[in-house]
């Protein structure tokens, strides 16, 4: 039977590292979603342009 010893505090470090990796994976998605919403709002806010007179 093999026994594995884990240093004290290493489990907390693993949990913290895992949490940071999840946050690093989610954050770019939220940033892209926010940028897309801002671009969509900017496109809707454009003022209408009157056509040029003929001639």
PDB file of N, CA, C and O in Angstrom:
ATOM      1  N   UNK A   1       0.835  -1.178   0.000  1.00  0.00           N
ATOM      2  CA  UNK A   1       0.000   0.000   0.000  1.00  0.00           C
ATOM      3  C   UNK A   1       0.882   1.244   0.000  1.00  0.00           C
ATOM      4  O   UNK A   1       1.837   1.339   0.771  1.00  0.00           O
ATOM      5  N   UNK A   2       0.555   2.187  -0.863  1.00  0.00           N
ATOM      6  CA  UNK A   2       1.345   3.404  -0.979  1.00  0.00           C
ATOM      7  C   UNK A   2       0.641   4.538  -0.248  1.00  0.00           C
ATOM      8  O   UNK A   2      -0.557   4.758  -0.426  1.00  0.00           O
ATOM      9  N   UNK A   3       1.386   5.242   0.560  1.00  0.00           N
ATOM     10  CA  UNK A   3       0.839   6.383   1.293  1.00  0.00           C
ATOM     11  C   UNK A   3       1.424   7.655   0.709  1.00  0.00           C
ATOM     12  O   UNK A   3       2.637   7.773   0.532  1.00  0.00           O
ATOM     13  N   UNK A   4       0.554   8.600   0.414  1.00  0.00           N
ATOM     14  CA  UNK A   4       1.002   9.882  -0.119  1.00  0.00           C
ATOM     15  C   UNK A   4       0.836  10.939   0.963  1.00  0.00           C
ATOM     16  O   UNK A   4      -0.245  11.101   1.529  1.00  0.00           O
ATOM     17  N   UNK A   5       1.896  11.641   1.237  1.00  0.00           N
ATOM     18  CA  UNK A   5       1.850  12.702   2.227  1.00  0.00           C
ATOM     19  C   UNK A   5       1.749  14.040   1.509  1.00  0.00           C
ATOM     20  O   UNK A   5       2.443  14.289   0.523  1.00  0.00           O
ATOM     21  N   UNK A   6       0.872  14.892   2.023  1.00  0.00           N
ATOM     22  CA  UNK A   6       0.668  16.214   1.434  1.00  0.00           C
ATOM     23  C   UNK A   6       1.119  17.252   2.445  1.00  0.00           C
ATOM     24  O   UNK A   6       0.762  17.182   3.620  1.00  0.00           O
ATOM     25  N   UNK A   7       1.895  18.203   1.992  1.00  0.00           N
ATOM     26  CA  UNK A   7       2.373  19.252   2.885  1.00  0.00           C
ATOM     27  C   UNK A   7       1.205  20.097   3.382  1.00  0.00           C
ATOM     28  O   UNK A   7       0.220  20.299   2.671  1.00  0.00           O
ATOM     29  N   UNK A   8       1.330  20.576   4.594  1.00  0.00           N
ATOM     30  CA  UNK A   8       0.274  21.409   5.162  1.00  0.00           C
ATOM     31  C   UNK A   8       0.126  22.688   4.338  1.00  0.00           C
ATOM     32  O   UNK A   8       1.114  23.314   3.955  1.00  0.00           O
ATOM     33  N   UNK A   9      -1.106  23.055   4.077  1.00  0.00           N
ATOM     34  CA  UNK A   9      -1.364  24.275   3.326  1.00  0.00           C
ATOM     35  C   UNK A   9      -1.398  24.079   1.830  1.00  0.00           C
ATOM     36  O   UNK A   9      -1.818  24.977   1.099  1.00  0.00           O
ATOM     37  N   UNK A  10      -0.958  22.913   1.352  1.00  0.00           N
ATOM     38  CA  UNK A  10      -0.932  22.728  -0.098  1.00  0.00           C
ATOM     39  C   UNK A  10      -2.340  22.575  -0.669  1.00  0.00           C
ATOM     40  O   UNK A  10      -2.583  22.942  -1.818  1.00  0.00           O
ATOM     41  N   UNK A  11      -3.273  22.034   0.126  1.00  0.00           N
ATOM     42  CA  UNK A  11      -4.646  21.899  -0.355  1.00  0.00           C
ATOM     43  C   UNK A  11      -5.275  23.281  -0.533  1.00  0.00           C
ATOM     44  O   UNK A  11      -5.989  23.520  -1.507  1.00  0.00           O
ATOM     45  N   UNK A  12      -5.012  24.184   0.402  1.00  0.00           N
ATOM     46  CA  UNK A  12      -5.520  25.550   0.274  1.00  0.00           C
ATOM     47  C   UNK A  12      -4.932  26.215  -0.964  1.00  0.00           C
ATOM     48  O   UNK A  12      -5.622  26.952  -1.668  1.00  0.00           O
ATOM     49  N   UNK A  13      -3.668  25.955  -1.223  1.00  0.00           N
ATOM     50  CA  UNK A  13      -3.025  26.520  -2.407  1.00  0.00           C
ATOM     51  C   UNK A  13      -3.646  25.967  -3.684  1.00  0.00           C
ATOM     52  O   UNK A  13      -3.856  26.707  -4.644  1.00  0.00           O
ATOM     53  N   UNK A  14      -3.942  24.663  -3.698  1.00  0.00           N
ATOM     54  CA  UNK A  14      -4.571  24.058  -4.871  1.00  0.00           C
ATOM     55  C   UNK A  14      -5.968  24.621  -5.104  1.00  0.00           C
ATOM     56  O   UNK A  14      -6.345  24.891  -6.244  1.00  0.00           O
ATOM     57  N   UNK A  15      -6.734  24.798  -4.037  1.00  0.00           N
ATOM     58  CA  UNK A  15      -8.087  25.357  -4.165  1.00  0.00           C
ATOM     59  C   UNK A  15      -8.020  26.792  -4.670  1.00  0.00           C
ATOM     60  O   UNK A  15      -8.805  27.189  -5.531  1.00  0.00           O
ATOM     61  N   UNK A  16      -7.086  27.567  -4.137  1.00  0.00           N
ATOM     62  CA  UNK A  16      -6.923  28.952  -4.577  1.00  0.00           C
ATOM     63  C   UNK A  16      -6.516  29.011  -6.039  1.00  0.00           C
ATOM     64  O   UNK A  16      -7.045  29.816  -6.805  1.00  0.00           O
ATOM     65  N   UNK A  17      -5.581  28.162  -6.427  1.00  0.00           N
ATOM     66  CA  UNK A  17      -5.139  28.141  -7.822  1.00  0.00           C
ATOM     67  C   UNK A  17      -6.278  27.732  -8.746  1.00  0.00           C
ATOM     68  O   UNK A  17      -6.431  28.299  -9.828  1.00  0.00           O
ATOM     69  N   UNK A  18      -7.069  26.765  -8.335  1.00  0.00           N
ATOM     70  CA  UNK A  18      -8.216  26.348  -9.142  1.00  0.00           C
ATOM     71  C   UNK A  18      -9.234  27.458  -9.295  1.00  0.00           C
ATOM     72  O   UNK A  18      -9.777  27.667 -10.380  1.00  0.00           O
ATOM     73  N   UNK A  19      -9.494  28.173  -8.206  1.00  0.00           N
ATOM     74  CA  UNK A  19     -10.437  29.295  -8.263  1.00  0.00           C
ATOM     75  C   UNK A  19      -9.938  30.388  -9.196  1.00  0.00           C
ATOM     76  O   UNK A  19     -10.715  30.961  -9.959  1.00  0.00           O
ATOM     77  N   UNK A  20      -8.656  30.673  -9.135  1.00  0.00           N
ATOM     78  CA  UNK A  20      -8.091  31.701 -10.014  1.00  0.00           C
ATOM     79  C   UNK A  20      -8.146  31.278 -11.478  1.00  0.00           C
ATOM     80  O   UNK A  20      -8.368  32.114 -12.355  1.00  0.00           O
ATOM     81  N   UNK A  21      -7.949  30.000 -11.749  1.00  0.00           N
ATOM     82  CA  UNK A  21      -8.025  29.522 -13.136  1.00  0.00           C
ATOM     83  C   UNK A  21      -9.451  29.624 -13.668  1.00  0.00           C
ATOM     84  O   UNK A  21      -9.660  29.974 -14.829  1.00  0.00           O
ATOM     85  N   UNK A  22     -10.429  29.318 -12.822  1.00  0.00           N
ATOM     86  CA  UNK A  22     -11.827  29.453 -13.245  1.00  0.00           C
ATOM     87  C   UNK A  22     -12.148  30.920 -13.522  1.00  0.00           C
ATOM     88  O   UNK A  22     -12.789  31.241 -14.523  1.00  0.00           O
ATOM     89  N   UNK A  23     -11.703  31.805 -12.639  1.00  0.00           N
ATOM     90  CA  UNK A  23     -11.933  33.234 -12.844  1.00  0.00           C
ATOM     91  C   UNK A  23     -11.249  33.721 -14.118  1.00  0.00           C
ATOM     92  O   UNK A  23     -11.805  34.543 -14.847  1.00  0.00           O
ATOM     93  N   UNK A  24     -10.055  33.222 -14.386  1.00  0.00           N
ATOM     94  CA  UNK A  24      -9.335  33.619 -15.594  1.00  0.00           C
ATOM     95  C   UNK A  24     -10.035  33.116 -16.848  1.00  0.00           C
ATOM     96  O   UNK A  24      -9.901  33.718 -17.914  1.00  0.00           O
ATOM     97  N   UNK A  25     -10.774  32.030 -16.738  1.00  0.00           N
ATOM     98  CA  UNK A  25     -11.508  31.510 -17.892  1.00  0.00           C
ATOM     99  C   UNK A  25     -12.813  32.267 -18.107  1.00  0.00           C
ATOM    100  O   UNK A  25     -13.244  32.434 -19.248  1.00  0.00           O
ATOM    101  N   UNK A  26     -13.444  32.726 -17.039  1.00  0.00           N
ATOM    102  CA  UNK A  26     -14.747  33.397 -17.130  1.00  0.00           C
ATOM    103  C   UNK A  26     -14.593  34.870 -17.497  1.00  0.00           C
ATOM    104  O   UNK A  26     -15.409  35.409 -18.245  1.00  0.00           O
ATOM    105  N   UNK A  27     -13.570  35.518 -16.985  1.00  0.00           N
ATOM    106  CA  UNK A  27     -13.406  36.960 -17.173  1.00  0.00           C
ATOM    107  C   UNK A  27     -13.374  37.398 -18.634  1.00  0.00           C
ATOM    108  O   UNK A  27     -14.065  38.360 -18.971  1.00  0.00           O
ATOM    109  N   UNK A  28     -12.617  36.755 -19.523  1.00  0.00           N
ATOM    110  CA  UNK A  28     -12.636  37.195 -20.930  1.00  0.00           C
ATOM    111  C   UNK A  28     -14.028  37.112 -21.555  1.00  0.00           C
ATOM    112  O   UNK A  28     -14.393  37.961 -22.367  1.00  0.00           O
ATOM    113  N   UNK A  29     -14.797  36.105 -21.186  1.00  0.00           N
ATOM    114  CA  UNK A  29     -16.160  36.003 -21.714  1.00  0.00           C
ATOM    115  C   UNK A  29     -17.019  37.171 -21.279  1.00  0.00           C
ATOM    116  O   UNK A  29     -17.797  37.700 -22.072  1.00  0.00           O
ATOM    117  N   UNK A  30     -16.886  37.579 -20.024  1.00  0.00           N
ATOM    118  CA  UNK A  30     -17.654  38.721 -19.529  1.00  0.00           C
ATOM    119  C   UNK A  30     -17.217  40.021 -20.197  1.00  0.00           C
ATOM    120  O   UNK A  30     -18.046  40.878 -20.504  1.00  0.00           O
ATOM    121  N   UNK A  31     -15.918  40.164 -20.419  1.00  0.00           N
ATOM    122  CA  UNK A  31     -15.409  41.369 -21.086  1.00  0.00           C
ATOM    123  C   UNK A  31     -15.926  41.440 -22.515  1.00  0.00           C
ATOM    124  O   UNK A  31     -16.354  42.503 -22.964  1.00  0.00           O
ATOM    125  N   UNK A  32     -15.891  40.328 -23.234  1.00  0.00           N
ATOM    126  CA  UNK A  32     -16.386  40.301 -24.614  1.00  0.00           C
ATOM    127  C   UNK A  32     -17.872  40.611 -24.649  1.00  0.00           C
ATOM    128  O   UNK A  32     -18.331  41.343 -25.526  1.00  0.00           O
ATOM    129  N   UNK A  33     -18.633  40.063 -23.704  1.00  0.00           N
ATOM    130  CA  UNK A  33     -20.071  40.330 -23.652  1.00  0.00           C
ATOM    131  C   UNK A  33     -20.337  41.816 -23.416  1.00  0.00           C
ATOM    132  O   UNK A  33     -21.232  42.393 -24.033  1.00  0.00           O
ATOM    133  N   UNK A  34     -19.567  42.429 -22.532  1.00  0.00           N
ATOM    134  CA  UNK A  34     -19.741  43.857 -22.229  1.00  0.00           C
ATOM    135  C   UNK A  34     -19.385  44.720 -23.437  1.00  0.00           C
ATOM    136  O   UNK A  34     -20.106  45.665 -23.756  1.00  0.00           O
ATOM    137  N   UNK A  35     -18.293  44.409 -24.102  1.00  0.00           N
ATOM    138  CA  UNK A  35     -17.891  45.176 -25.284  1.00  0.00           C
ATOM    139  C   UNK A  35     -18.945  45.058 -26.372  1.00  0.00           C
ATOM    140  O   UNK A  35     -19.270  46.048 -27.028  1.00  0.00           O
ATOM    141  N   UNK A  36     -19.480  43.867 -26.570  1.00  0.00           N
ATOM    142  CA  UNK A  36     -20.515  43.662 -27.578  1.00  0.00           C
ATOM    143  C   UNK A  36     -21.759  44.480 -27.250  1.00  0.00           C
ATOM    144  O   UNK A  36     -22.368  45.061 -28.148  1.00  0.00           O
ATOM    145  N   UNK A  37     -22.144  44.532 -25.978  1.00  0.00           N
ATOM    146  CA  UNK A  37     -23.309  45.323 -25.577  1.00  0.00           C
ATOM    147  C   UNK A  37     -23.063  46.805 -25.821  1.00  0.00           C
ATOM    148  O   UNK A  37     -23.959  47.513 -26.280  1.00  0.00           O
ATOM    149  N   UNK A  38     -21.866  47.280 -25.522  1.00  0.00           N
ATOM    150  CA  UNK A  38     -21.556  48.697 -25.751  1.00  0.00           C
ATOM    151  C   UNK A  38     -21.561  49.032 -27.240  1.00  0.00           C
ATOM    152  O   UNK A  38     -22.049  50.090 -27.636  1.00  0.00           O
ATOM    153  N   UNK A  39     -21.023  48.142 -28.061  1.00  0.00           N
ATOM    154  CA  UNK A  39     -21.030  48.375 -29.502  1.00  0.00           C
ATOM    155  C   UNK A  39     -22.448  48.387 -30.042  1.00  0.00           C
ATOM    156  O   UNK A  39     -22.776  49.204 -30.903  1.00  0.00           O
ATOM    157  N   UNK A  40     -23.286  47.500 -29.552  1.00  0.00           N
ATOM    158  CA  UNK A  40     -24.673  47.438 -29.997  1.00  0.00           C
ATOM    159  C   UNK A  40     -25.405  48.721 -29.624  1.00  0.00           C
ATOM    160  O   UNK A  40     -26.172  49.253 -30.427  1.00  0.00           O
ATOM    161  N   UNK A  41     -25.176  49.218 -28.420  1.00  0.00           N
ATOM    162  CA  UNK A  41     -25.813  50.463 -27.987  1.00  0.00           C
ATOM    163  C   UNK A  41     -25.316  51.636 -28.823  1.00  0.00           C
ATOM    164  O   UNK A  41     -26.091  52.534 -29.151  1.00  0.00           O
ATOM    165  N   UNK A  42     -24.043  51.637 -29.168  1.00  0.00           N
ATOM    166  CA  UNK A  42     -23.498  52.732 -29.973  1.00  0.00           C
ATOM    167  C   UNK A  42     -24.082  52.719 -31.380  1.00  0.00           C
ATOM    168  O   UNK A  42     -24.334  53.780 -31.952  1.00  0.00           O
ATOM    169  N   UNK A  43     -24.297  51.549 -31.939  1.00  0.00           N
ATOM    170  CA  UNK A  43     -24.871  51.473 -33.283  1.00  0.00           C
ATOM    171  C   UNK A  43     -26.322  51.946 -33.293  1.00  0.00           C
ATOM    172  O   UNK A  43     -26.767  52.542 -34.274  1.00  0.00           O
ATOM    173  N   UNK A  44     -27.059  51.691 -32.226  1.00  0.00           N
ATOM    174  CA  UNK A  44     -28.453  52.143 -32.154  1.00  0.00           C
ATOM    175  C   UNK A  44     -28.542  53.641 -31.911  1.00  0.00           C
ATOM    176  O   UNK A  44     -29.569  54.246 -32.221  1.00  0.00           O
ATOM    177  N   UNK A  45     -27.501  54.257 -31.366  1.00  0.00           N
ATOM    178  CA  UNK A  45     -27.535  55.662 -30.986  1.00  0.00           C
ATOM    179  C   UNK A  45     -27.115  56.601 -32.112  1.00  0.00           C
ATOM    180  O   UNK A  45     -27.083  57.814 -31.909  1.00  0.00           O
ATOM    181  N   UNK A  46     -26.797  56.085 -33.270  1.00  0.00           N
ATOM    182  CA  UNK A  46     -26.354  56.959 -34.351  1.00  0.00           C
ATOM    183  C   UNK A  46     -27.516  57.811 -34.843  1.00  0.00           C
ATOM    184  O   UNK A  46     -28.652  57.343 -34.929  1.00  0.00           O
ATOM    185  N   UNK A  47     -27.224  59.047 -35.159  1.00  0.00           N
ATOM    186  CA  UNK A  47     -28.251  59.975 -35.630  1.00  0.00           C
ATOM    187  C   UNK A  47     -28.535  59.699 -37.103  1.00  0.00           C
ATOM    188  O   UNK A  47     -27.621  59.394 -37.869  1.00  0.00           O
ATOM    189  N   UNK A  48     -29.804  59.806 -37.498  1.00  0.00           N
ATOM    190  CA  UNK A  48     -30.117  59.604 -38.910  1.00  0.00           C
ATOM    191  C   UNK A  48     -29.521  60.722 -39.769  1.00  0.00           C
ATOM    192  O   UNK A  48     -29.452  61.876 -39.345  1.00  0.00           O
ATOM    193  N   UNK A  49     -29.102  60.372 -40.952  1.00  0.00           N
ATOM    194  CA  UNK A  49     -28.490  61.334 -41.879  1.00  0.00           C
ATOM    195  C   UNK A  49     -29.479  61.620 -42.995  1.00  0.00           C
ATOM    196  O   UNK A  49     -30.059  60.708 -43.583  1.00  0.00           O
ATOM    197  N   UNK A  50     -29.660  62.906 -43.276  1.00  0.00           N
ATOM    198  CA  UNK A  50     -30.569  63.272 -44.363  1.00  0.00           C
ATOM    199  C   UNK A  50     -29.859  63.065 -45.697  1.00  0.00           C
ATOM    200  O   UNK A  50     -28.654  63.292 -45.804  1.00  0.00           O
ATOM    201  N   UNK A  51     -30.603  62.635 -46.713  1.00  0.00           N
ATOM    202  CA  UNK A  51     -29.977  62.442 -48.026  1.00  0.00           C
ATOM    203  C   UNK A  51     -29.566  63.778 -48.645  1.00  0.00           C
ATOM    204  O   UNK A  51     -30.143  64.825 -48.352  1.00  0.00           O
ATOM    205  N   UNK A  52     -28.568  63.710 -49.497  1.00  0.00           N
ATOM    206  CA  UNK A  52     -28.110  64.912 -50.195  1.00  0.00           C
ATOM    207  C   UNK A  52     -29.166  65.358 -51.202  1.00  0.00           C
ATOM    208  O   UNK A  52     -29.867  64.524 -51.775  1.00  0.00           O
ATOM    209  N   UNK A  53     -29.284  66.675 -51.422  1.00  0.00           N
ATOM    210  CA  UNK A  53     -30.235  67.146 -52.438  1.00  0.00           C
ATOM    211  C   UNK A  53     -29.752  66.748 -53.831  1.00  0.00           C
ATOM    212  O   UNK A  53     -28.546  66.691 -54.073  1.00  0.00           O
ATOM    213  N   UNK A  54     -30.672  66.475 -54.740  1.00  0.00           N
ATOM    214  CA  UNK A  54     -30.253  66.073 -56.091  1.00  0.00           C
ATOM    215  C   UNK A  54     -29.540  67.215 -56.822  1.00  0.00           C
ATOM    216  O   UNK A  54     -29.846  68.393 -56.637  1.00  0.00           O
ATOM    217  N   UNK A  55     -28.593  66.824 -57.644  1.00  0.00           N
ATOM    218  CA  UNK A  55     -27.939  67.800 -58.521  1.00  0.00           C
ATOM    219  C   UNK A  55     -26.696  68.253 -57.966  1.00  0.00           C
ATOM    220  O   UNK A  55     -26.014  69.078 -58.574  1.00  0.00           O
TER     221      UNK A  55
END
